[in-house]
Amino acid sequence: MANYTEKEIIQGCVRNERSFQELLYRRHFATMMSVAMRYTKDRDIAMQIVNNGFLKVFKKIDSFSY
């Protein structure tokens, strides 16, 4: 997939396009996982935290503004 700007990815997520949701997830997963692992040393719990966070992001992304 082409290199998209963060704004283009967010706009795709607002349109509920799964390919853009996957791009956003892949782009930020490692950072979010790193932060979650600081709070819990359990990888499964950290993964649950990250996935719940992304669900909230995707549900509210239409209210995001730059």
Secondary structure, DSSP 4 states (H G I P E B T S, - for coil): -----HHHHHHHHHTT-HHHHHHHHHHHHHHHHHHHHHH-S-HHHHHHHHHHHHHHHHHHGGG---
